[in-house]
Amino acid sequence: MPIKMIARELYLLLREVEKTEKELKNAPLEKHLEIKDKLRKIKAERNRMRAILEGKKDRS
């Protein structure tokens, strides 16, 4: 995958993390577990994309 595509995907994931953190902050208590699980998955994907991007940068 080209660096531009990886960087774009990383940017979108960063935005989604921010949005989900705000959602968690404003959510009723009964929704917290569900939103925390969603946030955990998004952060894992964000970290994976960041690692891929760093690996691509090192090779260039």
SEVEXRO-400232 format. One line per field, with one value per atom (N, C-alpha, C, O): chain; residue in three letters; atom name; x, y, z. Coordinates in nm, 3 decimals, padded with zeros to 5 digits. Each point is the difference from the previous one (the first is absolute). Layout:
SEVEXRO-400232
chain	c(A / ...) .
res	c(ALA / ...) .
atom	c(CA / ...) .
px	c(X / ...) .
py	c(Y / ...) .
pz	c(Z / ...) .
END
This chain:
SEVEXRO-400232
chain	c(A / A / A / A / A / A / A / A / A / A / A / A / A / A / A / A / A / A / A / A / A / A / A / A / A / A / A / A / A / A / A / A / A / A / A / A / A / A / A / A / A / A / A / A / A / A / A / A / A / A / A / A / A / A / A / A / A / A / A / A / A / A / A / A / A / A / A / A / A / A / A / A / A / A / A / A / A / A / A / A / A / A / A / A / A / A / A / A / A / A / A / A / A / A / A / A / A / A / A / A / A / A / A / A / A / A / A / A / A / A / A / A / A / A / A / A / A / A / A / A / A / A / A / A / A / A / A / A / A / A / A / A / A / A / A / A / A / A / A / A / A / A / A / A / A / A / A / A / A / A / A / A / A / A / A / A / A / A / A / A / A / A / A / A / A / A / A / A / A / A / A / A / A / A / A / A / A / A / A / A / A / A / A / A / A / A / A / A / A / A / A / A / A / A / A / A / A / A / A / A / A / A / A / A / A / A / A / A / A / A / A / A / A / A / A / A / A / A / A / A / A / A / A / A / A / A / A / A / A / A / A / A / A / A / A / A / A / A / A / A) .
res	c(MET / MET / MET / MET / PRO / PRO / PRO / PRO / ILE / ILE / ILE / ILE / LYS / LYS / LYS / LYS / MET / MET / MET / MET / ILE / ILE / ILE / ILE / ALA / ALA / ALA / ALA / ARG / ARG / ARG / ARG / GLU / GLU / GLU / GLU / LEU / LEU / LEU / LEU / TYR / TYR / TYR / TYR / LEU / LEU / LEU / LEU / LEU / LEU / LEU / LEU / LEU / LEU / LEU / LEU / ARG / ARG / ARG / ARG / GLU / GLU / GLU / GLU / VAL / VAL / VAL / VAL / GLU / GLU / GLU / GLU / LYS / LYS / LYS / LYS / THR / THR / THR / THR / GLU / GLU / GLU / GLU / LYS / LYS / LYS / LYS / GLU / GLU / GLU / GLU / LEU / LEU / LEU / LEU / LYS / LYS / LYS / LYS / ASN / ASN / ASN / ASN / ALA / ALA / ALA / ALA / PRO / PRO / PRO / PRO / LEU / LEU / LEU / LEU / GLU / GLU / GLU / GLU / LYS / LYS / LYS / LYS / HIS / HIS / HIS / HIS / LEU / LEU / LEU / LEU / GLU / GLU / GLU / GLU / ILE / ILE / ILE / ILE / LYS / LYS / LYS / LYS / ASP / ASP / ASP / ASP / LYS / LYS / LYS / LYS / LEU / LEU / LEU / LEU / ARG / ARG / ARG / ARG / LYS / LYS / LYS / LYS / ILE / ILE / ILE / ILE / LYS / LYS / LYS / LYS / ALA / ALA / ALA / ALA / GLU / GLU / GLU / GLU / ARG / ARG / ARG / ARG / ASN / ASN / ASN / ASN / ARG / ARG / ARG / ARG / MET / MET / MET / MET / ARG / ARG / ARG / ARG / ALA / ALA / ALA / ALA / ILE / ILE / ILE / ILE / LEU / LEU / LEU / LEU / GLU / GLU / GLU / GLU / GLY / GLY / GLY / GLY / LYS / LYS / LYS / LYS / LYS / LYS / LYS / LYS / ASP / ASP / ASP / ASP / ARG / ARG / ARG / ARG / SER / SER / SER / SER) .
atom	c(N / CA / C / O / N / CA / C / O / N / CA / C / O / N / CA / C / O / N / CA / C / O / N / CA / C / O / N / CA / C / O / N / CA / C / O / N / CA / C / O / N / CA / C / O / N / CA / C / O / N / CA / C / O / N / CA / C / O / N / CA / C / O / N / CA / C / O / N / CA / C / O / N / CA / C / O / N / CA / C / O / N / CA / C / O / N / CA / C / O / N / CA / C / O / N / CA / C / O / N / CA / C / O / N / CA / C / O / N / CA / C / O / N / CA / C / O / N / CA / C / O / N / CA / C / O / N / CA / C / O / N / CA / C / O / N / CA / C / O / N / CA / C / O / N / CA / C / O / N / CA / C / O / N / CA / C / O / N / CA / C / O / N / CA / C / O / N / CA / C / O / N / CA / C / O / N / CA / C / O / N / CA / C / O / N / CA / C / O / N / CA / C / O / N / CA / C / O / N / CA / C / O / N / CA / C / O / N / CA / C / O / N / CA / C / O / N / CA / C / O / N / CA / C / O / N / CA / C / O / N / CA / C / O / N / CA / C / O / N / CA / C / O / N / CA / C / O / N / CA / C / O / N / CA / C / O / N / CA / C / O / N / CA / C / O / N / CA / C / O) .
px	c(00.085 / -00.085 / 00.090 / 00.095 / -00.123 / 00.082 / -00.008 / -00.099 / 00.206 / 00.008 / -00.117 / -00.055 / 00.015 / -00.111 / -00.129 / -00.073 / 00.047 / -00.122 / 00.007 / -00.100 / 00.216 / 00.018 / -00.017 / -00.067 / 00.128 / -00.010 / -00.144 / -00.046 / -00.026 / -00.140 / -00.083 / -00.082 / 00.104 / -00.072 / 00.031 / -00.089 / 00.215 / 00.040 / -00.071 / -00.049 / 00.044 / -00.069 / -00.148 / -00.053 / -00.012 / -00.142 / -00.019 / -00.097 / 00.189 / -00.009 / 00.021 / -00.065 / 00.158 / 00.021 / -00.126 / -00.037 / -00.028 / -00.125 / -00.109 / -00.076 / 00.070 / -00.100 / 00.025 / -00.095 / 00.221 / 00.034 / -00.050 / -00.063 / 00.091 / -00.045 / -00.151 / -00.053 / -00.016 / -00.147 / -00.055 / -00.095 / 00.154 / -00.048 / 00.030 / -00.080 / 00.193 / 00.031 / -00.102 / -00.043 / 00.003 / -00.104 / -00.133 / -00.075 / 00.046 / -00.124 / -00.003 / -00.104 / 00.216 / 00.009 / -00.023 / -00.070 / 00.129 / -00.011 / -00.146 / -00.041 / -00.036 / -00.138 / -00.104 / -00.119 / 00.163 / -00.093 / -00.050 / 00.069 / -00.190 / -00.049 / 00.083 / 00.061 / -00.060 / 00.083 / -00.025 / 00.093 / -00.217 / -00.030 / 00.062 / 00.007 / 00.036 / 00.063 / 00.153 / 00.066 / -00.009 / 00.145 / 00.076 / 00.099 / -00.142 / 00.072 / 00.003 / 00.104 / -00.216 / -00.010 / 00.093 / 00.071 / -00.073 / 00.082 / 00.148 / 00.085 / -00.053 / 00.141 / 00.055 / 00.115 / -00.197 / 00.043 / 00.025 / 00.100 / -00.190 / 00.017 / 00.128 / 00.076 / -00.053 / 00.119 / 00.127 / 00.099 / -00.101 / 00.116 / 00.036 / 00.118 / -00.218 / 00.024 / 00.054 / 00.091 / -00.147 / 00.046 / 00.145 / 00.081 / -00.050 / 00.137 / 00.098 / 00.113 / -00.153 / 00.087 / 00.028 / 00.114 / -00.216 / 00.018 / 00.086 / 00.085 / -00.106 / 00.082 / 00.147 / 00.087 / -00.061 / 00.138 / 00.063 / 00.118 / -00.198 / 00.048 / 00.037 / 00.105 / -00.191 / 00.027 / 00.123 / 00.080 / -00.067 / 00.116 / 00.129 / 00.099 / -00.102 / 00.118 / 00.032 / 00.117 / -00.219 / 00.021 / 00.063 / 00.095 / -00.148 / 00.052 / 00.145 / 00.083 / -00.052 / 00.139 / 00.091 / 00.113 / -00.160 / 00.079 / 00.025 / 00.109 / -00.211 / 00.014 / 00.099 / 00.081 / -00.085 / 00.089 / 00.145 / 00.089 / -00.066 / 00.136 / 00.060 / 00.120 / -00.202 / 00.048 / 00.028 / 00.081 / -00.147 / 00.017 / 00.135 / 00.027) .
py	c(-00.117 / 00.117 / 00.124 / 00.007 / 00.090 / 00.122 / 00.080 / -00.006 / 00.080 / 00.079 / 00.096 / 00.017 / 00.047 / 00.095 / -00.065 / 00.058 / -00.178 / -00.071 / -00.038 / 00.011 / -00.054 / -00.036 / 00.123 / -00.005 / 00.116 / 00.124 / 00.048 / 00.047 / -00.058 / 00.041 / -00.086 / 00.051 / -00.181 / -00.092 / 00.029 / -00.004 / 00.033 / 00.034 / 00.127 / 00.006 / 00.093 / 00.125 / -00.026 / 00.052 / -00.132 / -00.032 / -00.074 / 00.024 / -00.113 / -00.073 / 00.093 / -00.015 / 00.110 / 00.097 / 00.081 / 00.025 / 00.016 / 00.075 / -00.085 / 00.049 / -00.176 / -00.090 / -00.024 / -00.010 / 00.001 / -00.016 / 00.121 / -00.014 / 00.133 / 00.124 / 00.003 / 00.031 / -00.065 / 00.000 / -00.100 / 00.031 / -00.148 / -00.105 / 00.035 / -00.031 / 00.096 / 00.045 / 00.103 / -00.003 / 00.093 / 00.098 / -00.069 / 00.035 / -00.133 / -00.076 / -00.071 / -00.001 / -00.056 / -00.068 / 00.097 / -00.030 / 00.146 / 00.102 / 00.042 / 00.026 / -00.020 / 00.048 / -00.112 / 00.028 / -00.151 / -00.113 / -00.035 / 00.023 / -00.077 / -00.051 / -00.121 / -00.068 / 00.044 / -00.107 / -00.137 / -00.077 / 00.048 / -00.133 / -00.020 / -00.114 / 00.218 / -00.011 / -00.002 / -00.026 / 00.053 / 00.013 / -00.125 / 00.011 / -00.128 / -00.123 / -00.019 / -00.034 / 00.056 / -00.016 / 00.100 / -00.038 / 00.162 / 00.103 / -00.022 / 00.021 / -00.065 / -00.028 / -00.112 / 00.005 / -00.105 / -00.110 / 00.051 / -00.036 / 00.118 / 00.061 / 00.083 / -00.007 / 00.085 / 00.086 / -00.084 / 00.035 / -00.144 / -00.089 / -00.054 / -00.006 / -00.034 / -00.054 / 00.107 / -00.026 / 00.145 / 00.109 / 00.037 / 00.022 / -00.017 / 00.034 / -00.108 / 00.032 / -00.157 / -00.109 / 00.015 / -00.017 / 00.049 / 00.019 / 00.123 / -00.002 / 00.109 / 00.121 / -00.032 / 00.044 / -00.119 / -00.036 / -00.089 / 00.013 / -00.100 / -00.087 / 00.084 / -00.020 / 00.114 / 00.087 / 00.087 / 00.022 / 00.028 / 00.083 / -00.081 / 00.050 / -00.176 / -00.086 / -00.029 / -00.002 / -00.020 / -00.024 / 00.124 / -00.011 / 00.128 / 00.124 / 00.021 / 00.039 / -00.063 / 00.015 / -00.098 / 00.034 / -00.155 / -00.099 / 00.044 / -00.019 / 00.076 / 00.049 / 00.115 / 00.008 / 00.082 / 00.114 / -00.046 / 00.054 / -00.153 / -00.050 / -00.059 / 00.013 / -00.076 / -00.064 / 00.099 / -00.027 / 00.144 / 00.099 / 00.068 / 00.086) .
pz	c(00.000 / 00.000 / 00.000 / 00.078 / -00.164 / -00.004 / 00.131 / 00.072 / -00.045 / 00.123 / 00.013 / 00.109 / -00.220 / 00.005 / 00.050 / 00.079 / -00.126 / 00.041 / 00.149 / 00.072 / -00.028 / 00.141 / 00.087 / 00.103 / -00.144 / 00.077 / 00.006 / 00.104 / -00.214 / -00.002 / 00.094 / 00.077 / -00.082 / 00.087 / 00.147 / 00.085 / -00.056 / 00.137 / 00.045 / 00.113 / -00.199 / 00.032 / 00.032 / 00.098 / -00.181 / 00.024 / 00.132 / 00.071 / -00.040 / 00.127 / 00.120 / 00.102 / -00.116 / 00.107 / 00.026 / 00.115 / -00.222 / 00.012 / 00.066 / 00.084 / -00.122 / 00.056 / 00.149 / 00.078 / -00.038 / 00.141 / 00.078 / 00.105 / -00.157 / 00.067 / 00.013 / 00.107 / -00.215 / 00.000 / 00.101 / 00.073 / -00.068 / 00.090 / 00.146 / 00.088 / -00.063 / 00.137 / 00.047 / 00.115 / -00.203 / 00.034 / 00.024 / 00.091 / -00.175 / 00.013 / 00.136 / 00.067 / -00.027 / 00.129 / 00.115 / 00.096 / -00.108 / 00.104 / 00.021 / 00.114 / -00.221 / 00.007 / 00.009 / 00.009 / -00.012 / -00.003 / 00.140 / 00.099 / -00.092 / 00.128 / 00.045 / -00.082 / 00.211 / 00.057 / -00.064 / -00.018 / -00.016 / -00.056 / -00.139 / -00.047 / -00.018 / -00.132 / 00.007 / -00.100 / 00.218 / 00.012 / -00.043 / -00.071 / 00.112 / -00.037 / -00.151 / -00.057 / -00.006 / -00.146 / -00.071 / -00.093 / 00.136 / -00.063 / 00.029 / -00.087 / 00.209 / 00.034 / -00.087 / -00.042 / 00.015 / -00.086 / -00.141 / -00.062 / 00.011 / -00.132 / -00.004 / -00.097 / 00.201 / 00.008 / 00.003 / -00.064 / 00.137 / 00.008 / -00.138 / -00.036 / -00.041 / -00.134 / -00.094 / -00.079 / 00.086 / -00.086 / 00.033 / -00.089 / 00.218 / 00.042 / -00.046 / -00.039 / 00.044 / -00.046 / -00.150 / -00.044 / -00.032 / -00.144 / -00.027 / -00.089 / 00.166 / -00.013 / 00.026 / -00.075 / 00.179 / 00.034 / -00.108 / -00.030 / -00.027 / -00.108 / -00.122 / -00.061 / 00.026 / -00.116 / 00.025 / -00.090 / 00.212 / 00.034 / -00.015 / -00.052 / 00.098 / -00.012 / -00.146 / -00.039 / -00.042 / -00.143 / -00.063 / -00.077 / 00.109 / -00.056 / 00.041 / -00.083 / 00.208 / 00.047 / -00.074 / -00.036 / 00.014 / -00.073 / -00.143 / -00.053 / -00.010 / -00.138 / -00.005 / -00.093 / 00.191 / 00.003 / 00.013 / -00.065 / 00.150 / 00.023 / -00.127 / -00.023 / -00.058 / -00.121 / -00.112 / -00.089 / 00.094 / -00.108 / 00.003 / -00.084) .
END
